[in-house]
Amino acid sequence: MERIYFTTPIYYVNAEPHLGHTYTTVVADTLTRYYRSLGYEAFFLTGTDEHGDKIVQAAEAGGVDPKSYVDRVSGLFRSTWDRCGIAYDYFIRTTDPHHQEFVGRILQKIYDNGDVYFGEYGGHYCYGCERFYTEKELVDGKCPDHQKAPDYISEKNYFFRMSKYQDRLIETIHSRPDFIRPDRYRAEVLAFLREPLEDLCISRPKSRLQWGIPLPFDANYVTYVWFDALLNYVSALDRRGGNSLQIFWPKANHLIAKDILKTHAIYWPTMLMAAGLPLFDHLNVHGYWVMDSGKMSKSLGNVIRPLEMKERFGMDAFRYFLLREMAFGQDAKFSEEALVTRINADLANNLGNLVSRVLAMQQKYFAGIVQSLSADWAAEDNELRDKFARAEEELKSFMAELQFHRALEALWSALDHANRYIVQTAPFTMVKDPAKLSRVGAILHHLLEVVRTLSRLLAPFMPDTANELRTLLDVNESALQAPWGQGFAAGHKIKAPKVLFPRIETDAKK
């Protein structure tokens, strides 16, 4: 059996779940469901990152201790994903005892190998990013992400000999062109690696920060939050036990936003090299969601919360918009106007209307009983079947390239063809001639095959909708997977139609 492993970043608990978290998580969920539909054994990991300066600051601002604070926000992430129907396999927390023990084990191993040393360092430290910046990385003397001048800090700490692994990392990226994808991010990392790589400070003195995992070789220091957090991808498999690490880790696919590219493309692989662990399979990097006011932020009051979107528009409609609107790797704009347009045009007018028309005609003309197909299919019947077969092949190709928007475009192109098939064959006119009733039954049978195929192909993207279609058709898993024309037994009866996606009336139409 083939296997695959998908991870989201473990989300930092200084903020509650928002659109950026949701997109990455929906992508991981979609990929997991898709590969399972192909017969893969898939493992899907998400969780929360709970140590570091920002957590202490957030806890203090809330008037609670760090543990109480992280318990609350981590619980909010988990409950949000549960209520959104995210089918993760394991939710990891960096405060989990096993993870903390695992981090200590890896640190000790790297230390024993001579890749950690004690030294003094002065540098520009951004508390928002929880890392040091070089002069070259600053923009007008400010952190490029937080637009604030970092503090200059000089202190004694432990350092990881990251520079030792620079050439090996460069060689790996050149020899594995799809190691970092899309290619623009691979090029960005290689450009960064043209400069000498500095060693990485991997500790914080307890005199400044106590909320962290203690270094196993010096109790006066805690582990740098990124050195702790990145190891979650391996510690989760270690905790799962058995041969999980051996069978899933070589197939690891990390899903991240571009703001954490450097930590995942440089820190993480060099850490793995030093620990004697194999590298992950792919680092998959997506862009930002932006609004007219720019990047979302709590201070601007433009944060999009997933549960609010689910309540107002339905989770499947929200998932569809996210996957259809963003070209993976590029930035995309979010607006409610665009979301409503997608729902009305693609889901209500196209998908929902087709399903409703087909099921309504089946009820009206044949009391819901699926009619048999003749041995001779008309040219338009074969063309309809072939259109969906091509769409499925295109979907496979696009999913392998993480082009979710193109995969959905392929399905909706086939949907458009099915709507044209209804107009072309005109069963609603043909039914008036009793001599043509068997042809009407065959046309509707082919259209029910469209709905059955959609139920199967939409399942990774819109799982609730796919289940609803399956329920309306009253088919089991075996029937769902049958070839075109073989999904309905003689005398099979489908259910009455229902509105899948009500149109959303905009203010202009009220």
C-alpha positions as CSV (number, residue, x, y, z in Angstrom):
1,M,0.0,0.0,0.0
2,E,1.2,3.5,-0.8
3,R,1.4,6.0,2.0
4,I,1.5,9.7,2.3
5,Y,1.8,12.2,5.3
6,F,0.4,15.7,5.3
7,T,1.2,18.3,8.0
8,T,0.0,21.8,8.6
9,P,2.2,24.1,10.6
10,I,1.5,23.8,14.2
11,Y,-0.3,27.1,14.8
12,Y,1.1,29.6,17.3
13,V,-1.4,30.2,20.0
14,N,-0.9,34.0,20.3
15,A,-3.9,34.4,18.0
16,E,-7.3,32.5,17.5
17,P,-8.0,30.6,14.3
18,H,-8.4,32.8,11.2
19,L,-8.5,32.6,7.4
20,G,-4.8,31.9,7.0
21,H,-4.9,29.0,9.4
22,T,-8.1,27.7,7.8
23,Y,-6.8,27.7,4.2
24,T,-3.7,25.6,5.1
25,T,-5.9,23.2,7.1
26,V,-8.5,22.9,4.4
27,V,-5.8,22.1,1.8
28,A,-4.3,19.4,4.1
29,D,-7.8,18.0,4.7
30,T,-8.6,18.0,0.9
31,L,-5.3,16.3,0.0
32,T,-5.8,13.7,2.7
33,R,-9.3,12.8,1.6
34,Y,-8.2,12.8,-2.1
35,Y,-5.3,10.4,-1.6
36,R,-7.4,8.1,0.6
37,S,-9.9,8.0,-2.3
38,L,-7.0,6.7,-4.4
39,G,-6.3,3.9,-1.9
40,Y,-3.4,5.5,0.0
41,E,-2.9,5.1,3.7
42,A,-2.7,8.8,4.7
43,F,-1.8,10.4,8.0
44,F,-2.8,14.0,8.7
45,L,-1.2,16.0,11.5
46,T,-2.1,19.5,12.8
47,G,-1.7,21.1,16.3
48,T,-0.5,24.1,18.2
49,D,2.9,25.7,19.0
50,E,2.8,26.8,22.6
51,H,6.2,28.1,23.8
52,G,8.1,31.3,23.5
53,D,8.2,35.0,24.3
54,K,4.9,35.9,22.6
55,I,3.0,33.3,24.6
56,V,4.2,34.8,27.9
57,Q,3.3,38.3,26.7
58,A,-0.2,37.2,25.6
59,A,-0.8,35.3,28.9
60,E,0.3,38.4,30.9
61,A,-2.0,40.6,28.8
62,G,-4.9,38.2,29.6
63,G,-4.0,38.1,33.3
64,V,-3.4,34.3,33.4
65,D,-0.4,32.0,33.6
66,P,1.1,30.6,30.3
67,K,-0.3,27.1,30.8
68,S,-3.8,28.3,31.4
69,Y,-3.6,30.5,28.3
70,V,-2.2,27.9,25.9
71,D,-4.8,25.3,27.2
72,R,-7.6,27.7,26.3
73,V,-6.3,28.7,22.8
74,S,-5.1,25.3,21.8
75,G,-8.6,23.9,22.8
76,L,-10.1,26.6,20.6
77,F,-8.1,25.5,17.6
78,R,-9.0,21.9,18.1
79,S,-12.7,22.6,18.6
80,T,-12.7,24.9,15.6
81,W,-11.3,22.2,13.3
82,D,-13.7,19.6,14.7
83,R,-16.7,21.9,14.1
84,C,-15.4,22.6,10.6
85,G,-15.3,18.9,9.8
86,I,-11.5,18.7,9.5
87,A,-10.6,15.0,9.5
88,Y,-7.1,15.2,11.1
89,D,-5.6,12.0,12.5
90,Y,-3.6,13.6,15.4
91,F,-3.6,17.0,17.1
92,I,-0.2,17.6,18.6
93,R,0.7,20.2,21.3
94,T,4.3,21.3,22.0
95,T,3.4,21.1,25.7
96,D,2.6,17.4,25.4
97,P,5.0,15.4,27.6
98,H,6.0,13.1,24.8
99,H,6.9,15.9,22.5
100,Q,9.0,17.6,25.2
101,E,10.9,14.4,25.9
102,F,11.5,13.8,22.2
103,V,12.9,17.4,21.7
104,G,15.3,16.7,24.6
105,R,16.4,13.4,23.0
106,I,17.1,15.1,19.6
107,L,18.9,18.0,21.2
108,Q,21.1,15.7,23.2
109,K,22.0,13.7,20.1
110,I,22.9,16.8,18.1
111,Y,24.9,18.1,21.1
112,D,26.7,14.8,21.5
113,N,27.6,14.9,17.8
114,G,29.4,18.2,18.3
115,D,27.0,20.3,16.4
116,V,26.0,22.5,19.3
117,Y,28.4,25.0,21.0
118,F,28.2,27.8,23.6
119,G,29.0,31.4,22.6
120,E,28.0,35.0,22.8
121,Y,26.0,36.8,20.2
122,G,24.6,40.2,19.6
123,G,21.9,40.8,17.1
124,H,18.6,42.4,16.0
125,Y,15.9,40.4,17.7
126,C,12.2,40.6,16.6
127,Y,10.0,39.5,19.4
128,G,7.1,39.1,17.0
129,C,9.0,36.6,14.8
130,E,11.0,35.3,17.8
131,R,14.3,35.3,15.8
132,F,17.4,37.3,15.1
133,Y,17.6,39.3,11.8
134,T,20.7,40.2,9.9
135,E,21.2,43.8,8.6
136,K,20.5,42.6,5.1
137,E,17.1,41.0,6.1
138,L,15.8,44.2,7.6
139,V,13.8,46.6,5.4
140,D,14.6,50.2,6.3
141,G,15.9,49.0,9.6
142,K,12.6,47.2,10.4
143,C,11.3,43.6,10.5
144,P,9.7,43.0,7.1
145,D,6.8,41.2,8.6
146,H,6.0,43.3,11.7
147,Q,7.2,46.7,10.4
148,K,8.9,47.4,13.7
149,A,12.6,48.0,14.5
150,P,13.9,44.9,16.3
151,D,15.6,45.2,19.7
152,Y,19.4,44.7,19.8
153,I,20.2,41.8,22.2
154,S,23.5,40.6,23.3
155,E,23.7,37.4,25.4
156,K,25.4,34.1,25.9
157,N,23.6,31.2,24.3
158,Y,23.9,27.8,22.6
159,F,24.3,27.7,18.9
160,F,23.6,25.0,16.3
161,R,26.3,24.6,13.6
162,M,23.8,25.2,10.8
163,S,26.5,26.6,8.5
164,K,28.1,23.1,8.5
165,Y,25.1,21.8,6.4
166,Q,24.8,24.6,3.9
167,D,26.5,22.9,1.0
168,R,24.7,19.7,1.6
169,L,21.4,21.5,1.7
170,I,22.2,23.4,-1.6
171,E,23.1,20.0,-3.2
172,T,19.8,18.5,-2.0
173,I,17.7,21.3,-3.4
174,H,19.5,21.1,-6.8
175,S,19.2,17.4,-7.0
176,R,15.5,17.3,-6.0
177,P,13.8,20.0,-8.1
178,D,10.4,19.4,-6.4
179,F,11.8,19.4,-2.9
180,I,10.4,22.9,-2.4
181,R,7.4,23.9,-4.5
182,P,6.1,25.9,-6.3
183,D,9.4,26.7,-8.0
184,R,9.4,30.4,-7.1
185,Y,10.0,29.5,-3.5
186,R,12.8,27.1,-4.4
187,A,14.5,29.9,-6.3
188,E,14.0,32.2,-3.3
189,V,15.7,29.7,-0.9
190,L,18.6,29.1,-3.3
191,A,19.1,32.9,-3.6
192,F,19.3,33.2,0.2
193,L,21.8,30.3,0.3
194,R,24.2,32.1,-2.0
195,E,25.3,34.0,1.1
196,P,27.2,32.3,3.9
197,L,24.7,30.7,6.3
198,E,25.1,31.8,9.9
199,D,24.8,29.4,12.8
200,L,21.5,29.3,14.6
201,C,20.9,30.4,18.2
202,I,18.9,27.5,19.7
203,S,18.5,28.6,23.4
204,R,17.1,31.4,25.5
205,P,18.4,32.0,29.0
206,K,15.9,31.3,31.8
207,S,16.8,34.7,33.2
208,R,14.9,36.1,30.3
209,L,12.4,33.4,29.4
210,Q,11.3,30.4,31.4
211,W,8.3,29.2,29.3
212,G,10.0,26.6,27.1
213,I,11.5,23.1,27.0
214,P,14.7,23.0,29.1
215,L,17.9,22.1,27.3
216,P,18.9,18.6,28.4
217,F,22.5,19.6,28.7
218,D,22.0,22.9,30.6
219,A,19.1,23.5,32.9
220,N,19.7,27.3,32.9
221,Y,18.4,27.5,29.3
222,V,15.2,26.7,27.4
223,T,15.0,25.7,23.8
224,Y,14.5,28.2,21.0
225,V,10.8,28.0,20.0
226,W,11.5,27.0,16.4
227,F,13.9,24.2,17.3
228,D,11.1,22.9,19.5
229,A,8.2,23.4,17.2
230,L,9.7,22.0,13.9
231,L,10.4,18.7,15.6
232,N,6.6,18.1,16.0
233,Y,6.5,16.6,12.5
234,V,8.7,13.8,13.6
235,S,7.7,13.5,17.3
236,A,4.1,12.9,16.3
237,L,5.1,9.8,14.3
238,D,7.4,8.7,17.1
239,R,4.5,8.9,19.5
240,R,2.2,6.9,17.1
241,G,4.7,4.1,17.5
242,G,5.2,0.9,15.6
243,N,6.9,1.6,12.2
244,S,5.1,4.9,11.7
245,L,8.3,6.9,11.4
246,Q,9.7,4.5,8.8
247,I,6.6,4.3,6.6
248,F,5.2,7.8,6.8
249,W,8.2,10.1,7.2
250,P,9.8,9.5,3.8
251,K,6.4,10.6,2.3
252,A,6.0,13.8,4.4
253,N,4.4,16.7,2.7
254,H,4.6,20.0,4.7
255,L,2.0,22.7,3.9
256,I,3.0,26.2,5.0
257,A,2.4,29.8,4.1
258,K,5.3,31.8,2.6
259,D,6.0,33.7,5.8
260,I,7.6,30.7,7.4
261,L,9.6,29.6,4.3
262,K,13.1,30.2,5.8
263,T,12.5,28.2,8.9
264,H,11.1,25.2,7.0
265,A,13.4,25.3,4.0
266,I,16.7,26.0,5.9
267,Y,16.4,25.5,9.7
268,W,14.4,22.3,9.4
269,P,16.3,20.3,6.8
270,T,19.7,21.2,8.5
271,M,18.3,20.1,11.8
272,L,17.2,16.8,10.3
273,M,20.7,16.3,8.8
274,A,22.3,16.9,12.1
275,A,19.9,14.5,13.8
276,G,20.7,11.8,11.3
277,L,17.1,11.7,10.1
278,P,15.9,11.5,6.4
279,L,14.5,14.7,4.9
280,F,10.8,15.2,4.2
281,D,9.4,14.6,0.7
282,H,8.0,18.0,-0.2
283,L,7.7,21.5,1.2
284,N,4.6,23.0,-0.3
285,V,4.3,26.8,0.1
286,H,1.2,28.9,-0.5
287,G,0.7,32.7,-0.6
288,Y,-1.3,35.1,1.5
289,W,-4.9,36.0,1.6
290,V,-5.3,39.7,1.4
291,M,-8.2,42.2,1.5
292,D,-8.6,45.6,0.0
293,S,-7.1,47.0,3.2
294,G,-4.0,44.8,2.8
295,K,-3.0,41.8,4.9
296,M,-5.4,40.7,7.5
297,S,-4.7,41.6,11.1
298,K,-6.6,41.7,14.4
299,S,-5.7,45.3,15.0
300,L,-7.4,46.3,11.7
301,G,-10.5,44.3,12.6
302,N,-10.5,42.4,9.3
303,V,-9.8,38.9,10.5
304,I,-12.0,36.2,8.9
305,R,-13.1,33.6,11.4
306,P,-13.9,30.1,10.0
307,L,-16.8,29.3,12.3
308,E,-18.5,32.6,11.3
309,M,-18.1,31.7,7.7
310,K,-19.5,28.3,8.3
311,E,-22.5,29.7,10.1
312,R,-23.3,32.3,7.4
313,F,-22.4,30.4,4.2
314,G,-21.9,26.7,5.0
315,M,-18.6,25.0,5.4
316,D,-18.6,23.4,1.9
317,A,-19.3,26.7,0.2
318,F,-16.4,28.3,2.1
319,R,-14.1,25.4,1.3
320,Y,-15.0,25.6,-2.4
321,F,-14.3,29.4,-2.5
322,L,-10.9,29.0,-0.8
323,L,-9.8,26.1,-3.1
324,R,-11.2,27.7,-6.2
325,E,-10.1,31.3,-5.6
326,M,-6.4,30.9,-4.7
327,A,-3.8,29.6,-7.1
328,F,-1.6,27.7,-4.8
329,G,1.7,29.6,-4.3
330,Q,0.3,33.0,-5.2
331,D,-1.5,35.6,-3.1
332,A,-5.3,35.8,-3.4
333,K,-7.9,38.4,-2.4
334,F,-10.7,37.6,-0.1
335,S,-14.0,39.5,-0.1
336,E,-17.5,38.5,0.8
337,E,-18.7,39.9,-2.6
338,A,-16.4,37.4,-4.4
339,L,-17.6,34.6,-2.0
340,V,-21.2,35.3,-2.7
341,T,-20.6,35.5,-6.4
342,R,-19.0,32.1,-6.4
343,I,-21.8,30.6,-4.3
344,N,-24.6,32.0,-6.5
345,A,-22.9,31.3,-9.9
346,D,-21.0,28.1,-9.3
347,L,-22.9,26.4,-6.5
348,A,-26.5,27.6,-6.7
349,N,-27.0,28.2,-10.4
350,N,-24.7,25.5,-11.7
351,L,-24.2,22.5,-9.4
352,G,-27.3,22.9,-7.3
353,N,-29.6,23.7,-10.2
354,L,-28.4,20.7,-12.3
355,V,-28.9,18.3,-9.4
356,S,-32.3,19.7,-8.6
357,R,-33.5,19.6,-12.3
358,V,-32.3,16.0,-12.8
359,L,-33.9,14.7,-9.6
360,A,-37.1,16.6,-10.1
361,M,-37.5,15.2,-13.7
362,Q,-36.8,11.7,-12.4
363,Q,-39.5,12.1,-9.8
364,K,-42.0,13.7,-12.1
365,Y,-41.6,11.4,-15.1
366,F,-40.7,8.0,-13.4
367,A,-41.7,8.4,-9.7
368,G,-38.0,8.3,-8.9
369,I,-37.3,4.9,-10.5
370,V,-34.1,4.8,-12.5
371,Q,-34.8,3.6,-16.1
372,S,-32.7,1.1,-17.9
373,L,-30.1,2.1,-20.5
374,S,-30.3,0.7,-24.0
375,A,-27.4,-1.1,-25.6
376,D,-27.0,1.7,-28.1
377,W,-26.0,5.1,-26.7
378,A,-26.5,8.2,-28.7
379,A,-23.4,10.3,-29.6
380,E,-24.3,12.9,-27.1
381,D,-24.4,10.3,-24.3
382,N,-20.9,9.0,-25.1
383,E,-19.7,12.6,-25.3
384,L,-21.1,13.3,-21.8
385,R,-19.4,10.3,-20.3
386,D,-16.2,11.1,-22.0
387,K,-16.2,14.6,-20.8
388,F,-16.4,13.5,-17.2
389,A,-13.7,10.8,-17.8
390,R,-11.4,13.6,-19.1
391,A,-12.3,15.8,-16.2
392,E,-11.3,13.1,-13.8
393,E,-7.9,12.6,-15.5
394,E,-7.3,16.3,-15.5
395,L,-8.2,16.4,-11.8
396,K,-5.6,13.8,-11.1
397,S,-2.9,15.8,-12.9
398,F,-3.8,19.1,-11.3
399,M,-4.0,17.6,-7.8
400,A,-0.5,16.1,-8.2
401,E,0.6,19.7,-8.9
402,L,-1.4,21.2,-6.0
403,Q,-3.5,23.2,-8.6
404,F,-6.8,22.9,-6.7
405,H,-8.4,25.8,-8.6
406,R,-7.6,24.0,-11.9
407,A,-8.9,20.7,-10.6
408,L,-12.2,22.4,-9.7
409,E,-12.3,24.3,-13.0
410,A,-12.0,20.9,-14.8
411,L,-15.0,19.5,-12.9
412,W,-17.1,22.7,-13.5
413,S,-16.3,22.5,-17.2
414,A,-17.8,19.0,-17.2
415,L,-20.8,20.4,-15.2
416,D,-21.3,23.1,-17.9
417,H,-21.3,20.3,-20.5
418,A,-24.0,18.4,-18.5
419,N,-26.2,21.5,-18.4
420,R,-25.7,21.8,-22.2
421,Y,-26.6,18.1,-22.6
422,I,-30.0,18.8,-20.9
423,V,-30.7,21.7,-23.3
424,Q,-29.5,19.6,-26.3
425,T,-31.5,16.5,-25.5
426,A,-34.5,18.4,-24.0
427,P,-36.1,15.5,-22.1
428,F,-38.7,18.0,-20.8
429,T,-40.0,18.4,-24.3
430,M,-39.5,14.8,-25.5
431,V,-41.5,13.4,-22.6
432,K,-44.7,14.7,-24.2
433,D,-44.3,12.0,-26.9
434,P,-45.1,8.6,-25.3
435,A,-43.1,6.9,-28.0
436,K,-40.0,8.6,-26.7
437,L,-40.4,7.8,-23.1
438,S,-37.7,5.2,-23.0
439,R,-35.2,7.7,-24.5
440,V,-36.2,10.2,-21.8
441,G,-35.4,7.5,-19.2
442,A,-32.0,6.9,-20.7
443,I,-31.2,10.6,-20.8
444,L,-32.1,11.0,-17.1
445,H,-30.1,7.8,-16.3
446,H,-27.0,9.4,-17.9
447,L,-27.7,12.6,-15.9
448,L,-27.9,10.6,-12.7
449,E,-24.5,9.1,-13.7
450,V,-23.3,12.7,-13.7
451,V,-24.6,13.3,-10.2
452,R,-23.1,10.0,-9.0
453,T,-19.7,10.9,-10.5
454,L,-19.9,14.3,-8.9
455,S,-20.6,12.7,-5.6
456,R,-17.4,10.7,-5.9
457,L,-15.1,13.4,-7.4
458,L,-16.3,16.3,-5.1
459,A,-15.8,14.3,-1.9
460,P,-12.3,15.6,-1.1
461,F,-13.2,19.2,-1.8
462,M,-16.8,19.4,-0.5
463,P,-17.4,16.3,1.7
464,D,-20.8,17.3,3.1
465,T,-22.1,18.0,-0.4
466,A,-20.8,14.8,-1.7
467,N,-22.5,12.9,1.2
468,E,-25.7,14.8,0.4
469,L,-25.6,13.7,-3.2
470,R,-25.0,10.2,-2.2
471,T,-27.9,10.3,0.1
472,L,-30.2,11.7,-2.6
473,L,-29.1,9.0,-5.0
474,D,-29.4,6.4,-2.2
475,V,-26.3,4.5,-3.3
476,N,-23.7,2.7,-1.3
477,E,-19.9,2.9,-1.6
478,S,-19.7,0.0,-4.1
479,A,-22.3,1.6,-6.4
480,L,-20.5,4.9,-6.0
481,Q,-17.3,3.4,-7.5
482,A,-19.0,1.5,-10.3
483,P,-18.2,2.4,-14.0
484,W,-20.5,4.8,-15.9
485,G,-23.8,3.1,-16.6
486,Q,-23.4,0.5,-13.9
487,G,-24.1,2.4,-10.7
488,F,-27.9,1.8,-10.4
489,A,-29.5,-1.6,-10.2
490,A,-32.8,-2.3,-12.0
491,G,-35.7,-0.7,-10.1
492,H,-33.4,1.6,-8.0
493,K,-35.3,4.5,-6.6
494,I,-33.8,7.9,-5.9
495,K,-35.0,10.5,-3.5
496,A,-36.8,13.8,-4.1
497,P,-34.6,16.8,-4.8
498,K,-33.7,19.4,-2.2
499,V,-32.1,22.8,-2.4
500,L,-28.3,22.3,-1.9
501,F,-27.2,25.9,-2.2
502,P,-29.9,28.6,-1.7
503,R,-29.1,31.7,-3.7
504,I,-27.8,34.6,-1.5
505,E,-29.6,37.8,-2.3
506,T,-27.3,40.8,-2.2
507,D,-28.4,44.2,-1.0
508,A,-28.7,45.4,-4.6
509,K,-31.4,42.8,-5.3
510,K,-33.4,43.2,-2.1
